[in-house]
Amino acid sequence: MRKKSVVIPVLMLLLLLGTGLPAFASDWVPQGFVESPYAGREYTRQHWTRFWVNETGTHKNYWDGSELIGQGYCSVFDRPGSLAEGYTAVMEKDTDIGLGAVRQKFLQAFDFHYDNATQGYPCSPAWYKENGYENAGLYMSNQSGCQYDVPVTKTKGDDGYIGHPNVGRDFTINNPACLRINNPPADVAGGYDANGRKWYWYAKKGDQYGEINLTKGAAKSLYSENKSTSADIIVSFPYGLHMTTLEVSHFDPKHVEDTCTAYVMNTTPYKAVNVKFRAYELVDGKMILIDERVGEIPAMNKVSGWGVANYTFKAPVQQSDYTVIATVNINAAGGLGSGSICEPLITQYAYGSLAGSYVHGAGGVTEKALRRREKLIC
């Protein structure tokens, strides 16, 4: 009796597998799968998104000297009925490997807007312009945006699609079947056209990436496209300090020592720490150190722009001709130019969960976008 009770379910299972029933395990993600942070746009899909940081300050070739912080599938929001001009955002449901680093070292570190209502970070430059921001986060490059580099493949019949799933006649190109969902590199749709021909279609660039977690509306619209999108989000800024002005802020009426002030800009979204401020007087060809101290310069921010520090010091009045010189992260004891020693810029994250930790280690790195870091008063 026990042997029969085992055999019967197995035979029933074999019969069911041989009936050719539709091979659909899932449906398309619902339209409200992710709430949209963009007015007038709705969630449609997830496409591959790369996040870059360029500390040379150039906006022309983001790949030249850029660091890839992370990449993964991120949510896209389109106008209803269209897949053109999709806006990218990093949402809580975007959990690909690499996006954890993106949230900390990119979106938070560069102070991107976090939308509390939808729990996501809008990454479209257009969103920031529409909402009164000059820049998205800090120093978003104008090369950020969608790349139309993902071909849409359409195959007639069962040829070319592995598995040849049985697409029921109720499914059409306007009411596509969900053949594969949330399965990188691409979801697959299927359906019949008006002439009764069966089609399969998907958006995929080789075996690298494509589009996943589509809504039914997105799968329908995809059939009419030749190419779909990935995206590059790029932040670019000069990793360096810049001394803009050195002036005598107070002349000593007794001609003993004047008060001088130098204005130093931090052009990075990081807090500059252990910054070396020095003042010299050049008298009869000799460099005389008259002041030296260590300080910090705040990070730039979306409200007031660059971080600013005022370096104020006393300069003894000399009887002969002399020049007052102020430097930042430059040891000019041996003179300016080839005689000076440039010191590394040490920075810490200023925003987000990494605030206070070093960006390039406790020893810092050489400034990647050298700007003027000394000023003279003759």
Phi, psi and omega in degrees: 000323181293324180296320180295321182293339178274319186291320185299311179299324179296315179297321179297320180295318179296322179295319180294319180293335182269002183278348180073030178293153180306139185264050182257116180262341186218171173243170177298155178294146181292159183301326180268024181308317175226130178288138187276132172276358183252125178295134178079008179232153182231155177296137179233328190186180169238131175237164186288130184228133179249142183239119187242148171236127177241111184265009176271349179086000181274145178248001186277312182231092186297336182281345181277100181086008181272155176247130176278112182283322180178171180203158180172182179277123182237155185290144179238141183233122184241165171290147183307131177082007183220148173248013180272144175057049178290142176261133181265145172213150175262112184252169181298331181279353177274096190239027180296156175301131181105336182282341174297315177294324179298317181297318183280308189271357182231290186295315178284316184298329181254018170058042173294150179295134174252122182270107184296325184295321183252357179056055180208165178251107174297134182241008179274127176305326181297324181299317183292322177294319180292338183250019171088008177265135176288322179233149172281120184059230181238118173061045174290132180287148178287358175271359177293145177147190184280145172246124180273074188236010184248106181295145172262118182262128178238122183240127179273138181073199181270349183295134174091353178244116184293130178103335178044057181297150182280109179269117180296153183292346179286346183266134181231176177293340176267349176222068192288149173280146177266103184268333177206131185227142179051046184226084182304148011272356182201143168282157183234135177246158177210152179176171182259145175271183184295340180265008177081015179268138182271137181229149168238144178209153181196163177248117184205138175255097184056223175254017185277302184196167178198226179231136181227170179052050179283149165279165178298322179297322178292319178297321177296312181294329183298329181300330183273357183261153173263329179220150174239197196237155156237184182214151172238125175248119191234129172249129184226132179202156176280119179279091183184177176245156184217118176271117187267325187211144167226125184216159172277110183274342176204122176273129179284116181297339179269358177058041176260304176208131177271161175257127181241150179226130174249143180250122185241130180256138172259112185266019178247158174276016178248156174281127177274126183237162181052039180283132182266111175260131179222151175229140181229160165237131177263108184234121179053040176081003181249138177271120180247120178285121182248347178198145178205132179202166179243137182208192180233157174230126183296160178287159173292160180217168186286346183270305186251359177088222184302150171285140186232139172230138174258121179256108183249134183210165178264135180239111179302138178279125181264154180280333179257176178299140180205164180233132176265131183231133174241140179226158174229122183056034174225123173268108186254024180301329180268011181105168179277176180070230183293343180275352182265160180242119178278132183256152184294152175266122181255127184228156175231150175299139182255341186232152172081192186290343179266004183307130180096345177269154185285143179279312182239034180087164184294339180270351179070185178220162176299141179301133185271347179225080186296128177232176185294124182236023173212149178222152183235147167237116182263000000 
